[in-house]
Amino acid sequence: MPEHAEAPISAAGGVLEVSKPKDGDHVTEQPYEIASDKQAKDLPREIHGTDSDEDSLGSPRDEDAEYVNGHPVIQNGFDVSKYIVSLRDDGDPALTFRSIVLGTAFTALSSAITILYTFKPTEMTVSGIFLQLLVYVVGQAWALLTPKPERFRGKWLQNTLRFLNFGQPFGIKEHVVAALIASSGNNGLSGVEVYAVERLFYNRSVSATTAVLGTFSISLCGFVLAGVLRALIVYPAEMVYWSTLPQVVLFQNLHFDKHANRRRLIKFGWALGLSALWEIFPAYIMTWFSGISIFCLASMHAPAHIGSVFSSVFGGASSNEGLGLLNFGLDWQYIQSTYLSLPFKQQLNSWIGYVIWYVAMLGLYYGNAWNAQNFPFMSTSLFKSDGSRFSVTSILNSNGLIDYAKFKEVGLPYLTSSTVWGYFTQNLAIGALITHVLIFFGKDMYVAWKQARARTQPDPHYQAMLKYKEVPMWWYFALFVLAFFAGLIVNIKGETTLPAWGYIIALLLGAFIAPFSCVLYGLYGNGVATNQLSKMVGGAIHPGRPLANLYFASWSHQVILLSVNLANWLKVGQYTKVPHRVMFGTQIYGTLLGAGLNYAIMTTVVTNQREILLDPKGNSVWSGSIMQSLNSQAVTWALAKDVYGINGRYLIVPLGLLIGLALPVFHWGLIKLFPRIQKWPLNTTIIISYAGLQYYGNTSWIWSSIAVGVFSQFWLRRRIPRIYNKYNYLIGAALDGGSQIVIFILSFAVFGASGKEHPFPTWWGNPNGNPDHCQ
């Protein structure tokens, strides 16, 4: 790889940047509108808000920065802080009547849609960028269509209208707060899903006490870690949370210097409109665009045994069809702006992982590992030895516990080779995550912690936030104490079948993994799947108790998930200068509001549609497949000792943890033997994670994501940094927004979300079978 493809880095491929600000890197606490002329000249042109096509940024050049035609090449998090994200802070209000109302309204919308779609045949989530655009449209309408207070007489009336934000500009901080509340609404979804499974499959309705205290505990138990560790996972410049950058850039381009950014916003509008128009074709009219494969076309009339192999290797447009090798999907809802945002070092490691994935998946299946050829090439279902579907209810008693007499008669379930490989690599990645962070980031984390305590962290955005009051540490601890005792009460009462000591182990397990996951997510823009570890440990210590496994995994995984989510939004707040205490309070409000709404809707649906949700097929309106899958997994993991134990068929899965712990040590040893390897941005955690990430589902987008990553991070970023710095993240947000708006509309209009499906007529571009024409 060219030496200038990335900034000088550690052997791990990324460090927590601790270099001091260069000369000329100063931070003003004044809004930039009133900055002095000298200060304005010293600000980078991207930060100052202009949209000039000149070949100079107007800022002092850094000795370590690389420039192409006068524009800096973005190489690390410090470059993002200086050249991509604006330092501007207008001091506008964040917590307003309008921001709370909009956040509440869109939390209700996103929560209702998300929980309803867990009971629908078509799965759907409301994306952050989609919510961001909706909030902006309504917020702008509120500002423009309401009268200004100055038009009325009477001080009391004017003050009332100002409180209601009538005629007041819709600021960036209001926008961020409203979008944050709306996006936090599904933080507590995991607990509500457990309640649904309990109602459906165990014929038990949780009491009001369990519902309230359990939801509160599960929804907020992970917040304390993000707060305690924010000096490590939020403040440093290198903790970018790359996948969120399109949202941050969109926030600032919608609100800052609208006249100067007019050209950018016009381009954003065109990109959004074209993306929306295009999405109709791969999603509805011509689904062949979702998976274009020359090899699939060539095998259309091949014999069945050859066509099956081609489908396994090259097919990927349908769920669980195949590996999608050289299959290019043009459906942006699957590609998304993530691959325009993730740093090159991350994507390079993921590509290495994909190569391992292709070799392993084909080798295991055609080598007939674990009798793989008796079962589908890719599937997450459970099977009997003859290839028929395994029914989890066949080994349960009337109380929903494992009946070992029935279990002995029916026998152990079988997994497909793709599922075993997926589980194994997830454990490999979790093990590698721990040792990789300790070996390669440990020293930098210590320095970052010292800098944060001394308030000397050099990131300009951190320095700009020093004027706002921090959230006292005792706030986080007090919240944790409340959440902890709420969960303890629920488990002591015995309604969860999870003993109190198991609950404490679940929290400790999540608390141990969460910091490592946050560091990786901040540095590379994505994390490692950890839910399986929670289920495996829960099954090992609570054998024969599927419901206890569900609760154990929910509490444990939520600690990790909420830590990452809160840290991510705290970084957005740092970039957009939203006060710390506002971020803290609104996260809690949005999470609890969404959890309450999810629970209310869930109880209504489960009560009224119980028989349909229990039917494996469901109907065109309702489906219990997600809840059925959760219950099946819980039953399987309740048999962890038999399935994955010393004498189990899949012992290799838990051994993955130990093997994973050793991989970064091996990497470190190679560096000591061959120092030149230190220049390669390798990360064994990401490599292994991507080596098994897609063991089920649609795969036709993989090669398209590689093409997008090469174009954006390898070519555009290095060759035309002027275009990259101005438009890469903005256009990515527009493409996401356009595709997601159309998918939302199509879901209700033609995909059956409203009760009746209207499929597009079948033709060559929209075939009955796999869209890529593989057999």
N, C-alpha and C positions, 0 to 999 in steps of 0.2 A: 504494500500500500504506500502511496506517496507520503513523504514525511510530513507534509503540510496538511494532510487530510484532517488531522485533529491536533489539538493543542498538546504540548508536552504533558504527558500523563504518567501516572504510576503504572506498575505492571498490571494493575487491575483494569486499566482502561478508563479510569476516572478518579478524581480525587475531590475532596472537599477543599475548594480553593481558599487558601489562607494568605495569599500575597497581599501586601499593603497597597492602598490606592496610589496610583501614579500621580506625579505632579500635575496639577490642573484638574484632578478629580475631586471636586468639592461638592458639597450638598448644601443647598439653601433651604431653609424652612419656610421661605416665602413662596406664595404661588408664583408661577413663572410669568404671569401677566405683569407683575410689578417688579420683576427682577431687573437689575441694572443692565445698562447696555453692555458693559463689560462681561457680566455674567451670561447674558444672552449669547454673546459671541463665543463664549467658552463652551456652551452646551452643544452636544452632538446634534446635527441637523435632524436626525430621526426623532430625538427626544424633544427638540424645540418645536416640533409639530409642523414643519414645512413639508412640502411635497415637490421640492425642486428636483430637476433632473441633472443638476450640476454634478461634476465629478469630485465633489469635496463635501465632507460632512461638517466642516467648519469647526472641528474640535481638535485639540492637540493629539497628535498620534502617539500611541503607546509603543514603547520599544519592542514589546513582545508580540504586538498585533501584526497580522498579515493583511496587506491591502491589495486590492485589485482595482485599477482605475480610480484610486482614491477612496474606495469604499472598503470597510473592514469585513474580513471573512469571519463569520461567527464560528468560533472554535470551542467555546466553553461557556459555563454559566455566567462568568463575569462579563463576557461579551454580550450575552443576552441582557444582563442588567443595564449595560451602558448603551447598547445600540438598537435593541428591539423593544424593550419596555420603557415607557416614558417615566421620568421622575416627577412629573408634574403633579402638584397637589393644590387644588383650588380652595381647599378648606371648606368645601360644600358639605351640607348635612348628610349623614348616612342613615340614621334611624329617624324616619319621618312617618307620618300617618299614611302617606301614599306607599312607601316601601313596605310597610307592614300589611296593608290591605292587598297590594298586588302579590306579595309573597304568600299570604294566606290563601288568596283565590287560586293561584297557580299551584300551590301545594295540594289543594283539594282536587284540582284537575289532574295533576300528574299522579297523585296517590290513587285516585279513583280508577284512572286508566290502567295503571300498573297492576293493581290488585285484581281488577276485572279480567285482565288478560292472563292472569295465572289460572283462570278457569275457562279460557277460551281455546278453541282449536288452533288459532293463530296467535303466536307469541309476539308481544310488542312491548317496548319500553319507550319512555319519553326522554329524549336525549337532552343534555345540558344546553347545547347550542340552540336547539328548538325552543326550549323554555326561555333562553336568553333573548331570542328574537321576539317571542310573544310578549314578554314583559316590556321590551323596548317599545313595541307598537302601542300597547295600551298606556304605558307611561307617557309617551309623547302626546297621545290623544288627550290624556288627562291634563297635560300642561297647556295644550293649544286650544282645547274646546271648553275650558272652564274660564269664567271671567276673572280678571285681575282684581285683587282686593282694593286697589286704588280707585276703582271705578265707583265705589260705594262710599257713602258717608257713614260716619259712626265708627268710633275706634273699636268697640266690641265686635262689630260685624267684620271689620277688616282683620282683626286678630284671629277671629274664628276661621275666616276664609284662608288666611295664611297657614293656620294649623292644618287645615284640610288640603293645603298645597294647591289651592285654586290659582291658576294662572302663573304658577311658579315653574321655572325651568326644571326639566327632569334630569338630574345630575347623575354622574357616573357612580357615585357611592350609593345613592338610592337604588340604582339599577343592580349593582353588585349584591346589595343586601336582599333585594326582592328575589333575585335569581338564586341566591344562596339558600334562602328559606325554602323556595320551591324545590330545589335540588336535594335538600336534606329530608324531604318528606318520606323517602323510601328507605331511610337508614334503619328503621325498625321492622322492615318487612319480614326478616328471617323469623322473628318470634311469632308473628301472625301466621306464617305458613305452618309452623309447628302446631299451633292451636287448630288449624284447619285439618291437618292430618289426624290429630287426636279425635276431633269430632267425627271424621269420616270413617276411620278404620278401627278405632278403639271404642267408639260409641260413648265417648266421654266429653262432656262440656265443662270447660274450666270454670271455676267460680269467678265471681266478680273480683274478689281479692287477688286471685292468681292473674286474672287478665290485666288488672291495673298495675300491680306490683311487678309482675313478670315482664310486661311490655316496657315499663319504665326502666327496669334493670337491664334487659337485653339491649334496649335502644341507646343507653347512655354509658354502659360499662367501659367502653373503650376510650372515652373522651380524655380521661386523666392522663393516659400515656402520651397522647399528642401534646398535651399541655406541658407535662414534665420534660419531655424531650424536644420541645420546640427549638431550643438552642442548637440542637444537632440536625433536626430534620426540616426546619423551616428557614432559619435565619441565614445560613451560608449561601453565597451566590451560586455555588454549584448545585444546590438543591433546587432545581428548576421546576420539577414536575412537568416535563416537556409536553406531555399529551394535553395539558391544560392551556398551553400557550396560545392556541388559536382563539380561545375564549377571552383571554386577557387582552390580546391585540384587538379583538373585535370590540370589547368594552371601550377601549381607548379611542379607537377610530370612530366609533359612533358618537362620542361625546367631546373629544378634544379638538379644538381648532377646526370646526366643521368646514369653514370656508377653505382653509388650506388643505384639508383632507378631502375636499369635494371630489377630486379625481379618483381618489382611492375608493370612496363610497360608491361612486358611479360604477367602477369596475366590480366592486362587491355586489352591487345590484344585478349587473349583467351576469356575473358568475352564478349567483343564486337562482336567477330566472332560468338560465340555460340548464343548470343542474336539475331544477325541478322539471323542466320540459323533458330532458333526457331520461329521467328516472322512470317515466311512464313506460318507456319501451322495454328495458330489461326486467322491470318488475311486473309488467302486465301484458303488453302487446307482443313483444318479441323476446321471450325469455331466453332464447339462444344466446343473446348478448351477455347473459349472466355466466356463461361458461363456453368459451370458444376454443375448441380443441380439434386440430387437424387430425390427430390420431383417432379420436372418436368418430369423426366423419368417415375416415378411411375404413373403420371396422363396422359400419352400419349393416353390411350384408355378409359379414364374416360368420363362420360356424359358431354355435353357441359357446363352445368351450374356449374359443379364441376371443370372442366378444367379451366373455366374462373376465378374462385376464386384462384386456384393454380397459374395461370399465374400472377394474380395481386399481390399475396403475395410472390411467390418464383421466378417468371420469372424476367429477367433483362438483358439478352444478347442483346436484340433489344431495340431501342429507344422507350421510353414511354411504355414499356411492363409491368413493375411491380416494386416491391420494391427490388427484388433480395435477399430475406432473405435466408441465408445459400447457396447462389449461388456463386461459386468461379470461377473467370475468370483468365486465365493464359496468357492473352494478355498484355505484358508489356507496350504497347503504352498507355494503360489506367491507369495502376498502377503507373509507373514512379518512379524515385528515390526520389520523394518528401517524401515518407513515410519511406525512409531510412534516411532522413535528419531532418524532423521535430522533435523537442524535445518531450520527452515522455509526459511532462505536456500538450502539445498541443494535442497530439493524444488521451490521456485519456479523455480530455474534448470533443473531437469530437465523441468518442465512446458513451459517455453519450448522446450526441445530437442525434446520430443515434437511440438509444432506444426510445427517445421521438418521433422521426420522424416516426418510425414504428407504434407506438400506435396511433399517431395523424392522419396519412394518412388513416389508416384502419378505425379508429373511425369516421372520417368525411365522408368517402365514404359510408360505410355500415350503418352509422347513417343518411344518406341522407341529410346532411347539404347543404344548398343552392341548393336543388334538384340535388345533386351530381350524383345520379344514372341515371339521364337522359342523362349524358354525359360520355365520356371515363374516365377511372380511372386516367390516367395521360395524359395531353395535355396542350399546351399553346395556342391553337386556341381559337377563340371566337365562341359562339354558340347562336342559338335562343332557346326559351324555349322548343321546341319540339325535340331538339338535333341536328337539322340541322346546317350547317355551317353558321355563320354570315358574310355577305359581307360588308366590311367597305365602299366600293364605293356607297352602297345603301343610305348612309346618308350624302354624300358630294355634294356640288354644283360644278359648273364648275371652280371655283377658288380654289378648294381644301379645302374650309372651311366647318364647320359643317352646314348643312341645317336643322334647327330645325323643320321645317314642316315635312321633310322626317323622321327625327329622331323620332318625335312623332308618326308617322305612323308605323315605323318599330319596335320601342321599344328598351329598353336597351339590350345590349349584356350580355350573361351569361359567367362566367368563371368556369372552372372545380374546384373541391374542392382542388386538388393538387396545382393549380396555386394560389388560394386564400391563402392557407397555406404558400406557398412559399413567396408571397408578404408580408404576415403578419409577418413571422419570420424574413424577411429581415429588416423590420422596427423595430421589437423588437431588433435585433442585433445592428442596428445603434444607437438606444436610449441607449442600454446597453453599447455600446462602449464609449460614451461620459462620462457617470458617472463612469464607471469602471476605465478609465484612470485617471480621476480626483481624485477619492477616493484612489485608490491603487498605482498609480504611480506618483501622483502629487509632493510629497516631493522629490522623487528620481530624477524627472525631474528638479526640482529647483536646487538640488545639482549638477547634471550633467552640467547644464547651467553655474553655478558659476565656476566649474572646467575647463570648456572649455574656459571661458573668462580669467581665470588665467593661462591657458595652463598647468594645473596640472592633467588633466584626466589620470588616472593610466593605461589605456589600453596600452600595449607595442607597438601595431601597431600605435596608435595615436601618441605616443611619437616618434616613428621612422619617422613619417611623418612631424615632426616639422621643419625639415631642408628644406622642400620645401615651396615656397611662397604660401600663401593662396590666394584664390580668393577674392578680395576686395568685401565688401558687396554692394558697389555701382554698380558693374557689374550686379549683380542680379536685383537690383532695376531699372537700366537702361534698361535691357532686358524686365522687366515687363512693364515699361512705354511704350516702343515701342509696345509690344504685346497688351497692354490695348487700346491704341489709335487706333491701327489698327482695333481691333474689334469694337470700338466705331464708327469709320467711317463707317464700313460695316453696322452696325445696324441703324445709323442715316439716311443713304441713303434709308433705308426701304426695301431692297431686301430680308431680312430674315423674315419679318413680326414680328420680335421680337423687341419691343421698347428698347430704350437705357437704361431705368430704369430697364427693365427686364434682360438685359445683365449684368448690375451691380449686381443685386440680384443673378444671376447665379454664378458670380465669388465669391461673398461673401459667398454663400452657400458652394461652393467647398472649399474655403479657411478655412471655419469653421470646416469642417469635415476632411480635409486632415491631419492635425497634429495627430489627434486621430488614423486615419487609419495607418499612418506611424509608430507610436509607436507600435501598435498591430502587424503590419507586421514584424517589426524589432525584437520584442521579441519572437514571436511565429511562424514566417515563413509564415503566411498567413493573409489576411485581411478580411474585411467584404464587401459584395456587396453593393455598394452605388448608382448605376445607377438608380435604381427604385425611390429612394428618389428625385433625380433631376427631373425625369419625373413627379412625383406626384406633387411636388411644382410648376413646370412649368405649368402643367395642371390647377392647382388651381388658379394661378394668370393670366393665359392667356387662359381662356375657349374658346373652339370653334376654336382654332388655332393649328392644328397639326404640321404645319411646324415650327411655333415659338417654339413649345414644343421640336422638334428635335434639333433646335439650342440651346435652353436653356440647355437641357440635355447634349449636346455635350460640351459646354463650362464649365458647372459646373462639370461634371464628369471628364473631361480632367484635371482640376486642381488637382483633387485627384489622378488620375491615373499617371500623369506625376510626381507628388511629390514622389510617391512610387517608380516609375521606376528610377528616378534620384538618390534618396537616396540609392536604392539598388546598383546601379552602383558606387556611391561614396564609398560605403562600400567595393565593390570589388577592387576599386582603392586603398583604404586604406590598404587592405590585401596584395595587390600585389605591393604597393609602386609606383603607377603611380602618377606623380605630379598633384596637385589639378587643376591647370589652364589648363592642357592638358585634364583632364576629362571634365571640363566645356565646352571647345571649341569643342571637338569632339562630345559631346552629341548634341549640337546645330546643328553642321554640319550634322550629321547623320539623325537627326529628319527632318530638312528642305529638305535634299536631298531625303529622302524616301517619304515625303509628296508630293513633286513635281512630282516624278515618279509615285506615286499612282494616282495623279490627271490626269496625261497625259494618263495613261493606262485606267483609268475609263472612261474618255470622249470618247476614241476610242471604247471601248466595248459597252457602252451605245448607242452611235450614230449608230453603225453598227448592233447591236443585239437588238434593242429596242422592237420589237414585241415579240420576244421569251422571253425576260426578263419580259414582262408584262403578259405573259401567265402563269396561276397558275401551269401548269404542266411542262412547259419548254420542253427541249429535253435532249438527252444523252450527249450533249456538254455544253449547257448553261442553267442556271437556275437563276431566279430572286427571289428565296424564301427568301433569307436574306433581301433583300431590301423590299420585300412585308411584311415581319414580322416587320421590323422597321417602316414601314408606318402604319401597323395595330396597333402597340403599340402607335404610336403618336396619332392616331385617338382616341384610347381608353382613353389615358391620357388627351386628349383634352376634354373629357367628365367627367373629374375627379369629378367635383361638383355633377354631376348626379349619377355617379357610386359609388363614395366613400364619398360623402357628408353626412350631417346630416340625410337626408332622403334616402340616397343611400343604395343599397343592400349590399354593402361590406364596411360599415363604420368601421368594425373591423380592416381593413388594416391600415388606418392612425392612429387609436387609438393605434396601435402597438408601435408607437414612444413613446407615453406617458408611456405605460406599461413598455417598455424597459428601459426607464430612471429610473424606480423604482427598477428594478431587482437587480442591484449591491448594491443599498441602503439596500434592504432586506438581501442580502448576508452579507454586512457589519454588519447589526444588529444582524444576527445570530452569527457572530464571537464574538461580544460583549457579547452575552448571553452564548455562548458555545465556549470558547477560543480554544478548541482542533481542531475546524474546520479550524483554521488558518494553520494547518499543511497540509491540503488537498489542492493540487494545482488546485483549481477550478477557472474557468473563465466563468462567465455567458454569456459573449459576444460570445465566441467560441461555448459554448454549444448550445445556441439558434441559432446561425448561421448554425451549422450543423444539427439542428433539422428540417431545411427546405431547405437545400442547394440543394438537389437532387429531386426537384419536377418535373423534366422532364429528359429525356435522358436515357442513359445506366447506369445501377446500379449493374451489375454483378461484378464489380471490388471492391466494397466496402469491402466485407469480405476478399478478397485477400489483400487489403491495410491494414486491421486490422492485418492479419497474418504477413505481412512484418514488420509492426510497432512493434508488440510484439517480433518478432525475433530480430530485429535490436536494438530497443531502450530499451526494457525491459530485454532481455536475453543477447545478444552479448555485448552490451555496459557495462553491469555490471559484466558479468561472464568472458568474454575474452576480456578485453579492449585492449590488444596488437593487436589483429586482427581488432577490431573495429576501433582503431585509425589509423591504416595503410591502411585499405582496404574498410571500409564501404562506404565512399563518392566516392572513386575512382571507385569501382566496380559499384556503382549506376550510375555514369556518363557513364561507359562503356555499361551498359544495356540500358540506354536511347539512347545513340548514335547508337548502333546496331539496335534497333527496329525502330528508326526514319529514319535511312538510308534506311532500307528495305521498310517502308511505303512510303517514297518518291519515290522509284523506282517502287513499285507496283502501285502507283497512276497513273503514266504515262504509265506503261506497260500493266496493266490489269484492272484498276478501272475506266477507261474512261476519265482521265484527258487530254489525247492526242486526244480525239475525238471518239474513239471506245472502247467499253468495251469488255473484254474477261473473263467472269465468269468461275470459276472452275466448272467442272461437278457436278451435284447434286448427293449426296450419303448420307448415314446415318450420317456421320461426317460433312456434309455440306448441311443441309436440305434446302428445299425451304422456310419454315417458320422461326420461331424463332430458332436461333442456339442451344438454350438449350432444345429444344423439348417441351417447354410449349405450350399449345394451344393458 
